[in-house]
Amino acid sequence: MLIFIWFALCIVFAVVNSLLGDSGHALELFALLSAIVLFLVNRFKNKI
């Protein structure tokens, strides 16, 4: 499960980095999307 979380966060980081690059809001967007992904993984894990 930890590998799945790491893989999902790497995908989120790659998308944010390609969209915003060195913008000041990239870190904020990454934090927000990471929280959403971790929430969804937690919900998905509880259903199994």
LINJOCOR-V186439 format. One record per helix or strand of 2 or more residues. SS is the DSSP state (alpha for helix, beta for strand). FROM is the first residue (numbers start at 1). LEN is the number of residues. Records with the same first field share a line. If there is no record, write none. Layout:
BEGIN
SS: FROM-LEN, FROM-LEN
END
This chain:
BEGIN
alpha: 2-19, 26-22
END
